[in-house]
Amino acid sequence: MEVDPPSIGGSEPSAAPSPIPKRPHEDGAPDHGTASKRPKPADTAPEESGKGIHVEGAGEGEAKGHGEIVEAAGEKGKGDKRGDMQKKQRGKKGKEKEYVRSRRRGTRPEGQEAPLPENGEPKAPRLPKRPCALLIGFCGDGYNGMQIQPDPKLRTIEGVLFDALIKVGAVSQDNSDNPTKVKLGRAARTDAGVHAAGNVVSMKLITTIPGVPDLVGRINEELPPEIRLWSILRVQNSFNARTTCDSRKYTYFFPSYLMIPPKPDSGLHNSLREQGAETQGHPFWEAGKSNETSAEDLRRKRAYRITPEQLVALREAAKKFEGSHNFHNFTVGRDFRDRSCQRFLKSIEILDPAVYGDTEWIAVLLHGQSFMLHQIRKMISALVLSCRTGTPPHLIEEMYGPRQVFIPKMPALGLLLEYPIFESYSKRVGGVNQKLQPSDPDYRPTIDFEVHRAQLDEFKEHHIYSKMRSIEDQFGIFDGWIRSIDAYAGNDLGYLNPKGVIPTTAVIKRGEFRANPFREKKRFDATSFPAGAGAENPASIEAEESSEEEEETQLPLGKEELADMEG
């Protein structure tokens, strides 16, 4: 899906100001409590040039390393001696007490050597980290989503990327055990199997590595071909991939045969007829045989082409999503009163259909500020189901109201994150950059995926579109989904009717029993499938439809967990 977490960080409060000043590279205000006792530190050495390394914005002046600053805490005159850690102090009763000056945690007494690690080898020299934005793309097939997980057995996009960064030295061994040490974050969190032509990961990265002239190329050597790093950009210290992101662009693909009306005498067909819908025969169903198998049925569906009237109906209904609305019915775990359900969709566009192989595909482009868990899959589902059943488009406006209804999710296979957009950030750094040169250490490049347009298009065609179409051709995922919809004969989809209103029988109330609730199959959340379960195998289809099902209800999720699943 379409989701992203806040970065985790923080500092422990101290009981008293530390006598050791912050390193020159650390942000923060000076400690006024001890400033008068500290000599003015000498100017730090200029930062090392990033020339030759594919890290944009790392110009001349980047720091070579972090120098030590010796502090003369408690110094009252030029004649005072330094280096004596023990002092004399009189207590209340006049007795002299010895005390040891406190050291900053992690420092060693003067003269003490650093301990060797367990393997006996000396630690590598510490290299400076810089706040960076990593522009990446990936095919989510076979991965458990974007976000790194505590369980090392779960293969995620971030987990594979993080391991590659450790191998090339962009993340030190000291920070390799916990991604939060480098403030790892992402602009959009995607569900298992969901693809992204572009996404942004923010973190502190070692950008100058001895012996690595091309950092982007070196990292790509360690990554599998389905994960690509497009570029590494230096960013401002306050940059956070999720909170700095202004909006996201997604595309959803589905075969046009989903627009064929429900099969005669199916559960949904009978429900429409009971509600007064005109259910005259459709040419597609009239041309079929009475004893037609599911495989033969699917072969005819792939030859179906959407009519101009249906395309107009889709585009008219899609406009109902644009603007600011309460999308509480288009996600899970939230209700009408939750203010976070108010989302703004900038635009939605339905492209002209295109034929690949035997199947005609329709692409829906969505541009919104942010999307909740499953929001896009439920939006496209409501759009397709209302149009194929002749339900008026104002049904979508009804779904913004306080009544809760169930909307099935479209298959995850068709969802693609195009890329996140950082318009405000780019304008801000663009204004600063007007007075700077790219070689200046304060220069920060804008974040623009269109710079990599040729690479994005090639990657999408070879690693995303081709796999998506191949899986549909082999397994008939969308056909299985629409047949599960047509087979349902309960009340949960009662809002699909010729009036476009939500009947009382379709309203879901928490804690109340519902007879024959719609149950979604886990199969449609997957994007990879075992061999031998193809659409041409009727036995595998029947076995799948009779397998364990997943009800739409989920365990309650907290606000932080739900926010962590946004994209």
C-alpha positions as CSV (number, residue, x, y, z in Angstrom):
1,M,0.0,0.0,0.0
2,E,0.6,3.3,0.1
3,V,2.0,4.3,3.3
4,D,5.1,6.0,5.6
5,P,6.3,6.4,9.2
6,P,7.7,9.3,11.1
7,S,11.4,9.1,11.9
8,I,12.3,8.0,15.4
9,G,14.8,9.9,17.4
10,G,15.4,11.9,20.6
11,S,18.0,12.6,23.2
12,E,18.2,11.8,26.9
13,P,17.9,14.8,29.3
14,S,20.9,15.4,31.4
15,A,21.0,16.5,35.0
16,A,23.6,19.2,34.4
17,P,25.3,20.9,31.5
18,S,28.2,18.8,30.2
19,P,31.7,20.3,30.6
20,I,32.6,19.0,27.2
21,P,31.3,21.1,24.3
22,K,29.4,19.6,21.3
23,R,31.5,18.6,18.3
24,P,31.6,21.3,15.6
25,H,29.4,19.2,13.3
26,E,26.5,18.8,15.7
27,D,23.6,21.2,15.6
28,G,22.3,23.0,18.7
29,A,22.6,26.2,20.8
30,P,25.7,26.8,22.9
31,D,25.6,25.9,26.6
32,H,25.4,29.4,28.2
33,G,26.0,27.9,31.6
34,T,29.6,27.2,30.8
35,A,30.3,29.4,27.9
36,S,32.2,31.9,30.0
37,K,34.6,29.3,31.1
38,R,35.4,27.9,27.7
39,P,38.1,29.3,25.4
40,K,36.9,30.1,21.9
41,P,37.5,27.0,19.8
42,A,39.7,27.3,16.8
43,D,38.2,27.2,13.4
44,T,37.5,23.7,12.2
45,A,39.2,22.3,9.2
46,P,37.4,22.7,5.9
47,E,35.2,19.8,4.8
48,E,36.5,17.3,2.2
49,S,35.4,17.8,-1.4
50,G,32.9,15.3,-2.7
51,K,34.3,15.7,-6.2
52,G,34.2,12.4,-8.1
53,I,31.4,10.9,-6.0
54,H,27.8,10.8,-7.3
55,V,26.4,12.7,-4.3
56,E,24.8,15.9,-5.5
57,G,25.2,18.9,-3.3
58,A,28.3,17.6,-1.6
59,G,30.6,20.4,-2.8
60,E,34.0,21.6,-1.8
61,G,34.2,22.3,1.9
62,E,32.7,19.0,3.2
63,A,34.4,17.9,6.4
64,K,37.2,15.5,6.3
65,G,36.6,14.3,9.8
66,H,35.7,15.5,13.3
67,G,38.5,17.0,15.4
68,E,38.8,16.8,19.1
69,I,38.4,20.0,21.1
70,V,40.1,20.1,24.5
71,E,38.2,22.0,27.0
72,A,39.6,24.0,30.0
73,A,36.5,23.7,32.2
74,G,36.9,25.6,35.4
75,E,39.8,27.7,34.1
76,K,40.1,31.0,36.0
77,G,43.4,32.3,34.8
78,K,46.2,31.7,32.4
79,G,48.3,30.1,35.0
80,D,45.9,27.3,35.9
81,K,47.1,23.8,35.1
82,R,45.0,21.6,32.8
83,G,44.7,17.8,32.6
84,D,44.3,17.1,36.3
85,M,41.1,15.2,36.6
86,Q,40.9,15.2,40.4
87,K,40.1,18.3,42.4
88,K,39.7,19.3,46.0
89,Q,36.4,20.6,47.3
90,R,35.3,21.6,50.7
91,G,32.1,20.1,52.1
92,K,29.7,21.7,54.5
93,K,31.7,20.6,57.5
94,G,35.0,21.9,56.1
95,K,36.3,18.5,55.2
96,E,38.1,18.2,51.9
97,K,36.5,15.8,49.4
98,E,38.0,14.4,46.2
99,Y,35.8,14.3,43.2
100,V,36.4,13.2,39.6
101,R,35.2,15.5,36.8
102,S,32.4,13.7,34.9
103,R,33.1,12.7,31.4
104,R,30.7,12.7,28.4
105,R,29.3,9.2,28.0
106,G,31.4,7.2,25.5
107,T,34.7,9.0,26.1
108,R,37.8,7.5,27.7
109,P,40.2,8.9,30.3
110,E,43.3,10.5,28.9
111,G,46.0,8.0,27.9
112,Q,43.6,5.0,27.9
113,E,43.7,3.1,24.6
114,A,40.5,2.1,22.8
115,P,39.5,-1.5,23.4
116,L,39.8,-3.9,20.5
117,P,36.5,-5.5,19.2
118,E,35.8,-9.1,19.8
119,N,37.4,-10.2,16.5
120,G,40.7,-8.6,17.7
121,E,40.9,-6.2,14.7
122,P,41.1,-2.4,15.3
123,K,38.0,-0.4,14.4
124,A,37.8,1.4,11.2
125,P,38.4,5.2,11.3
126,R,35.2,7.2,11.9
127,L,34.0,8.9,8.8
128,P,31.5,11.9,8.9
129,K,27.8,11.3,8.1
130,R,25.7,13.7,6.1
131,P,21.9,14.1,5.9
132,C,21.0,12.7,2.5
133,A,18.0,11.8,0.4
134,L,18.3,8.5,-1.6
135,L,16.1,8.3,-4.7
136,I,15.2,4.7,-5.4
137,G,12.9,2.5,-7.5
138,F,11.9,-1.1,-6.9
139,C,9.7,-4.0,-8.0
140,G,7.9,-5.2,-4.8
141,D,7.3,-8.7,-6.0
142,G,8.6,-11.1,-3.3
143,Y,9.2,-8.4,-0.7
144,N,7.3,-7.8,2.6
145,G,6.7,-4.1,1.9
146,M,9.0,-1.1,1.9
147,Q,9.7,-0.6,5.6
148,I,12.4,-2.5,7.4
149,Q,11.1,-5.0,10.0
150,P,12.6,-6.2,13.3
151,D,12.3,-9.8,12.1
152,P,15.3,-10.5,9.9
153,K,13.5,-13.3,8.1
154,L,11.1,-10.7,6.6
155,R,12.7,-9.5,3.3
156,T,11.9,-5.8,2.8
157,I,13.1,-3.1,0.4
158,E,14.7,-1.0,3.1
159,G,16.3,-4.1,4.7
160,V,18.0,-5.1,1.4
161,L,19.0,-1.4,0.8
162,F,20.4,-1.0,4.3
163,D,22.5,-4.2,4.0
164,A,24.0,-2.9,0.7
165,L,24.9,0.5,2.4
166,I,26.7,-1.4,5.2
167,K,28.7,-3.5,2.7
168,V,30.0,-0.5,0.8
169,G,30.7,1.5,3.9
170,A,28.0,4.2,3.6
171,V,26.7,3.0,7.0
172,S,29.4,2.3,9.6
173,Q,29.5,-1.0,11.5
174,D,28.7,0.9,14.7
175,N,25.3,1.9,13.2
176,S,24.7,-1.3,11.3
177,D,22.6,-2.9,14.2
178,N,19.9,-0.2,14.3
179,P,18.6,1.9,11.3
180,T,17.3,4.5,13.8
181,K,20.9,5.5,14.5
182,V,21.1,7.0,11.1
183,K,17.5,8.4,11.2
184,L,16.2,6.1,8.5
185,G,12.8,7.3,7.0
186,R,10.8,7.1,3.8
187,A,8.5,9.3,1.9
188,A,5.9,6.6,1.2
189,R,5.4,3.3,2.9
190,T,4.2,0.6,0.4
191,D,2.5,-2.7,1.2
192,A,3.9,-6.1,0.4
193,G,4.2,-6.6,-3.3
194,V,3.5,-3.0,-4.2
195,H,5.9,-1.4,-6.7
196,A,7.5,2.0,-6.9
197,A,9.2,3.7,-9.8
198,G,10.4,6.3,-7.4
199,N,10.5,6.7,-3.6
200,V,12.7,8.7,-1.2
201,V,14.7,7.4,1.8
202,S,16.2,9.9,4.1
203,M,19.1,9.1,6.4
204,K,22.5,10.1,7.6
205,L,25.0,8.6,5.2
206,I,28.8,8.4,4.8
207,T,29.2,10.0,1.4
208,T,33.0,10.1,1.2
209,I,34.4,6.6,1.3
210,P,38.1,5.9,0.5
211,G,38.5,3.9,-2.7
212,V,34.8,4.5,-3.8
213,P,34.8,7.2,-6.5
214,D,31.2,6.3,-7.7
215,L,29.1,5.7,-4.6
216,V,25.8,5.3,-6.5
217,G,27.3,2.8,-8.9
218,R,29.0,0.9,-6.1
219,I,25.7,0.6,-4.1
220,N,23.8,-0.6,-7.2
221,E,26.4,-3.3,-7.6
222,E,25.3,-4.7,-4.2
223,L,21.6,-4.3,-4.9
224,P,19.5,-6.9,-6.8
225,P,18.3,-5.7,-10.3
226,E,14.7,-5.2,-9.0
227,I,16.0,-2.4,-6.7
228,R,17.7,0.6,-8.2
229,L,19.3,3.7,-6.6
230,W,18.8,6.7,-8.9
231,S,20.8,9.3,-7.0
232,I,22.0,10.5,-3.6
233,L,21.3,14.1,-2.8
234,R,22.6,16.2,0.1
235,V,19.7,17.7,2.0
236,Q,19.1,20.2,4.8
237,N,19.5,19.0,8.4
238,S,15.8,19.4,9.0
239,F,14.8,17.2,6.0
240,N,12.5,14.3,6.8
241,A,11.3,12.2,3.8
242,R,7.7,11.7,5.1
243,T,7.0,15.1,6.7
244,T,8.8,17.2,4.1
245,C,7.0,15.4,1.2
246,D,4.1,17.6,-0.2
247,S,2.3,14.9,-2.3
248,R,2.5,11.5,-4.0
249,K,1.6,10.2,-7.4
250,Y,0.3,6.7,-7.9
251,T,-1.0,4.7,-10.9
252,Y,-3.4,1.8,-10.7
253,F,-3.8,-0.6,-13.7
254,F,-6.7,-3.0,-14.3
255,P,-8.0,-5.0,-17.3
256,S,-11.0,-3.4,-19.0
257,Y,-12.9,-6.7,-18.8
258,L,-13.7,-5.7,-15.2
259,M,-16.3,-3.3,-16.8
260,I,-18.4,-6.3,-18.0
261,P,-21.7,-6.3,-16.0
262,P,-22.3,-9.1,-13.4
263,K,-22.9,-12.5,-14.8
264,P,-26.6,-13.4,-15.1
265,D,-28.0,-15.3,-12.1
266,S,-24.9,-14.5,-10.0
267,G,-25.4,-13.2,-6.4
268,L,-24.7,-9.6,-7.3
269,H,-26.9,-9.8,-10.5
270,N,-29.8,-11.0,-8.4
271,S,-29.2,-8.3,-5.8
272,L,-29.4,-5.6,-8.4
273,R,-32.5,-7.0,-9.9
274,E,-34.2,-7.1,-6.4
275,Q,-33.4,-3.4,-6.1
276,G,-35.1,-2.5,-9.3
277,A,-32.1,-2.3,-11.6
278,E,-32.5,-3.1,-15.3
279,T,-30.7,-6.3,-15.9
280,Q,-31.2,-6.9,-19.6
281,G,-28.8,-9.3,-21.3
282,H,-25.3,-8.1,-22.2
283,P,-23.7,-9.1,-25.5
284,F,-20.7,-10.7,-23.8
285,W,-22.8,-13.1,-21.7
286,E,-25.2,-13.8,-24.5
287,A,-22.3,-15.0,-26.7
288,G,-21.1,-17.5,-24.2
289,K,-21.9,-21.2,-23.9
290,S,-24.1,-22.5,-21.1
291,N,-21.4,-25.1,-20.1
292,E,-18.4,-22.7,-20.5
293,T,-15.5,-23.4,-18.2
294,S,-13.8,-20.6,-16.2
295,A,-10.7,-20.9,-18.4
296,E,-12.8,-20.4,-21.6
297,D,-14.7,-17.6,-19.9
298,L,-11.4,-15.8,-19.1
299,R,-10.1,-16.2,-22.7
300,R,-13.2,-14.4,-24.0
301,K,-12.9,-11.7,-21.3
302,R,-9.3,-10.9,-22.5
303,A,-10.7,-10.1,-25.9
304,Y,-13.2,-7.6,-24.5
305,R,-12.7,-3.9,-25.2
306,I,-14.3,-1.1,-23.1
307,T,-17.0,0.9,-24.9
308,P,-16.7,4.7,-25.3
309,E,-19.8,5.1,-23.1
310,Q,-18.2,3.1,-20.3
311,L,-15.0,5.2,-20.5
312,V,-17.0,8.4,-20.2
313,A,-18.9,7.0,-17.2
314,L,-15.5,6.1,-15.5
315,R,-14.1,9.6,-16.0
316,E,-17.3,11.3,-14.8
317,A,-17.4,9.2,-11.6
318,A,-13.7,9.6,-11.0
319,K,-14.1,13.4,-10.7
320,K,-16.1,12.9,-7.5
321,F,-12.8,12.0,-5.8
322,E,-11.1,15.2,-6.5
323,G,-10.9,17.8,-3.7
324,S,-10.9,17.5,0.1
325,H,-13.2,14.7,1.5
326,N,-13.6,12.4,4.5
327,F,-12.3,9.1,3.2
328,H,-13.1,7.1,6.3
329,N,-14.9,4.5,4.2
330,F,-11.8,4.0,2.0
331,T,-9.5,2.7,4.7
332,V,-9.6,0.5,7.7
333,G,-9.6,1.1,11.5
334,R,-10.9,4.7,11.3
335,D,-14.4,6.2,11.6
336,F,-16.1,9.4,10.4
337,R,-15.1,11.4,13.5
338,D,-11.3,10.9,12.9
339,R,-10.0,14.1,11.5
340,S,-7.1,12.4,9.9
341,C,-9.5,10.9,7.4
342,Q,-9.9,14.3,5.7
343,R,-7.6,14.0,2.7
344,F,-7.0,16.1,-0.4
345,L,-6.9,14.6,-3.9
346,K,-5.3,17.0,-6.3
347,S,-6.2,15.2,-9.5
348,I,-7.3,11.9,-10.9
349,E,-7.0,11.0,-14.6
350,I,-8.1,8.0,-16.6
351,L,-5.9,7.4,-19.6
352,D,-7.0,5.9,-22.9
353,P,-7.0,2.1,-22.8
354,A,-4.0,0.3,-24.3
355,V,-3.7,-3.3,-25.4
356,Y,-0.8,-5.5,-24.3
357,G,-0.9,-9.1,-25.6
358,D,-4.5,-10.2,-25.7
359,T,-5.7,-7.9,-22.8
360,E,-6.8,-4.3,-22.8
361,W,-5.5,-2.3,-19.8
362,I,-6.8,0.9,-18.2
363,A,-4.4,3.2,-16.2
364,V,-5.7,5.6,-13.5
365,L,-3.3,8.3,-12.4
366,L,-3.8,9.7,-8.9
367,H,-2.1,12.8,-7.3
368,G,-2.8,13.4,-3.7
369,Q,-1.2,14.9,-0.6
370,S,-1.2,11.6,1.2
371,F,-3.1,8.3,1.1
372,M,-4.3,6.1,4.0
373,L,-3.9,2.4,4.3
374,H,-5.7,0.6,1.3
375,Q,-7.2,4.0,0.2
376,I,-6.3,3.8,-3.5
377,R,-7.4,0.2,-3.8
378,K,-10.7,0.9,-2.3
379,M,-11.2,4.1,-4.4
380,I,-10.7,2.2,-7.6
381,S,-12.9,-0.6,-6.4
382,A,-15.8,1.8,-5.7
383,L,-15.2,3.4,-9.1
384,V,-15.2,0.1,-11.1
385,L,-18.1,-1.5,-9.2
386,S,-20.4,1.5,-9.5
387,C,-19.8,1.9,-13.2
388,R,-20.2,-1.7,-14.2
389,T,-23.5,-2.0,-12.3
390,G,-25.0,1.3,-13.6
391,T,-24.9,2.9,-10.1
392,P,-25.1,6.7,-10.3
393,P,-21.7,8.4,-9.6
394,H,-23.1,10.4,-6.6
395,L,-22.8,7.2,-4.6
396,I,-19.2,8.2,-4.1
397,E,-20.3,11.4,-2.4
398,E,-22.6,9.4,-0.2
399,M,-19.6,7.4,1.0
400,Y,-18.0,10.6,2.5
401,G,-20.9,10.8,5.0
402,P,-21.0,9.4,8.5
403,R,-22.5,6.0,7.6
404,Q,-19.9,3.2,7.5
405,V,-20.0,0.8,4.6
406,F,-17.7,-2.0,3.4
407,I,-15.7,-1.5,0.2
408,P,-13.7,-4.4,-1.1
409,K,-10.0,-3.8,-2.0
410,M,-8.8,-4.1,-5.6
411,P,-6.0,-6.6,-6.1
412,A,-2.6,-5.2,-4.9
413,L,-1.1,-6.3,-8.3
414,G,-2.2,-3.2,-10.1
415,L,-0.8,-0.6,-7.7
416,L,2.3,1.5,-8.5
417,L,3.9,4.4,-6.7
418,E,5.1,6.7,-9.4
419,Y,7.1,9.0,-7.1
420,P,6.8,11.5,-4.2
421,I,6.9,15.2,-4.8
422,F,8.9,17.8,-2.7
423,E,7.7,21.0,-4.2
424,S,8.0,23.2,-1.1
425,Y,11.4,21.9,-0.2
426,S,12.7,22.4,-3.7
427,K,11.5,26.0,-3.8
428,R,13.1,26.7,-0.4
429,V,16.5,25.3,-1.4
430,G,16.2,26.8,-4.9
431,G,16.0,30.3,-3.3
432,V,19.1,29.6,-1.2
433,N,21.0,28.2,-4.2
434,Q,20.6,31.4,-6.2
435,K,23.5,32.9,-4.3
436,L,25.6,29.7,-4.4
437,Q,27.5,27.5,-6.7
438,P,27.1,23.7,-6.8
439,S,30.5,23.4,-5.3
440,D,29.5,25.4,-2.3
441,P,29.1,23.3,0.9
442,D,25.8,24.9,1.6
443,Y,24.4,24.1,-1.8
444,R,21.5,21.6,-1.7
445,P,20.0,20.3,-5.0
446,T,16.2,20.1,-5.6
447,I,14.5,16.7,-5.5
448,D,13.1,16.0,-8.9
449,F,12.5,12.4,-10.3
450,E,11.9,13.8,-13.8
451,V,15.6,14.2,-14.1
452,H,15.7,10.3,-14.2
453,R,12.7,10.0,-16.6
454,A,14.5,7.8,-19.1
455,Q,15.7,5.4,-16.4
456,L,12.3,5.3,-14.7
457,D,10.5,4.4,-17.9
458,E,13.0,1.7,-18.8
459,F,12.8,0.2,-15.2
460,K,9.0,0.3,-15.2
461,E,8.7,-1.6,-18.5
462,H,11.3,-4.3,-17.7
463,H,10.7,-4.8,-14.0
464,I,7.1,-3.7,-13.2
465,Y,4.8,-3.6,-16.2
466,S,6.0,-6.8,-17.8
467,K,5.8,-8.8,-14.5
468,M,2.3,-7.3,-13.8
469,R,1.0,-8.4,-17.2
470,S,2.7,-11.8,-17.0
471,I,1.2,-12.6,-13.6
472,E,-2.3,-11.6,-14.8
473,D,-1.9,-13.7,-18.0
474,Q,-0.7,-16.7,-16.0
475,F,-2.9,-16.5,-12.9
476,G,-6.0,-14.4,-13.8
477,I,-5.9,-12.4,-10.6
478,F,-8.3,-9.7,-11.7
479,D,-10.7,-12.3,-13.1
480,G,-10.7,-14.2,-9.8
481,W,-11.4,-10.9,-7.9
482,I,-14.4,-9.9,-10.0
483,R,-15.9,-13.4,-9.8
484,S,-15.6,-13.3,-6.0
485,I,-17.6,-10.0,-6.2
486,D,-20.3,-11.3,-8.5
487,A,-20.7,-14.5,-6.3
488,Y,-21.6,-12.4,-3.2
489,A,-25.3,-12.4,-2.4
490,G,-25.3,-10.6,1.0
491,N,-26.2,-7.0,2.0
492,D,-22.7,-5.5,2.3
493,L,-22.7,-4.4,-1.4
494,G,-26.3,-3.2,-1.3
495,Y,-25.2,0.4,-2.1
496,L,-24.7,-0.8,-5.7
497,N,-28.2,0.1,-6.9
498,P,-29.9,2.3,-9.6
499,K,-30.6,5.1,-7.0
500,G,-27.0,5.5,-5.8
501,V,-28.0,5.7,-2.1
502,I,-26.8,3.7,0.8
503,P,-29.6,1.5,2.2
504,T,-29.9,0.8,5.9
505,T,-29.1,-2.9,5.3
506,A,-25.7,-2.0,3.9
507,V,-24.6,0.2,6.9
508,I,-22.1,-1.4,9.2
509,K,-22.4,-0.7,12.9
510,R,-19.6,-1.7,15.3
511,G,-20.4,-4.6,17.5
512,E,-23.6,-5.6,15.6
513,F,-23.8,-9.0,14.0
514,R,-24.0,-9.1,10.2
515,A,-25.5,-12.1,8.4
516,N,-23.3,-13.2,5.5
517,P,-20.6,-10.5,5.6
518,F,-18.3,-10.2,2.6
519,R,-15.0,-12.0,3.1
520,E,-11.9,-10.9,1.2
521,K,-9.4,-13.5,0.0
522,K,-5.7,-13.1,0.9
523,R,-4.8,-14.1,-2.6
524,F,-5.7,-10.6,-3.9
525,D,-3.2,-9.0,-1.5
526,A,-0.3,-10.9,-3.1
527,T,1.7,-10.1,-6.2
528,S,3.7,-13.4,-6.5
529,F,2.2,-16.9,-6.8
530,P,3.4,-20.5,-6.8
531,A,3.8,-22.5,-10.0
532,G,0.9,-24.7,-11.0
533,A,-1.8,-22.3,-9.8
534,G,-2.4,-20.6,-13.1
535,A,-5.7,-19.3,-14.4
536,E,-5.7,-22.1,-17.0
537,N,-5.9,-24.7,-14.3
538,P,-9.6,-24.9,-13.2
539,A,-8.8,-27.1,-10.3
540,S,-6.4,-24.6,-8.8
541,I,-9.1,-21.9,-9.1
542,E,-11.7,-23.9,-7.4
543,A,-9.3,-24.8,-4.6
544,E,-8.4,-21.2,-4.1
545,E,-12.1,-20.1,-3.9
546,S,-12.8,-22.8,-1.3
547,S,-9.7,-22.0,0.7
548,E,-9.5,-20.1,4.0
549,E,-10.9,-16.6,3.6
550,E,-10.0,-13.3,5.3
551,E,-12.7,-11.1,6.7
552,E,-12.4,-7.4,6.2
553,T,-12.3,-6.7,9.9
554,Q,-8.9,-6.3,11.5
555,L,-7.6,-5.9,15.0
556,P,-7.8,-2.3,16.2
557,L,-4.8,-0.2,15.3
558,G,-3.5,2.8,17.2
559,K,-3.1,6.2,15.6
560,E,0.7,5.8,15.5
561,E,0.4,2.5,13.7
562,L,-2.1,3.8,11.2
563,A,0.1,6.9,10.5
564,D,3.0,4.5,10.1
565,M,1.0,2.8,7.3
566,E,0.3,5.9,5.2
567,G,1.9,6.8,1.9
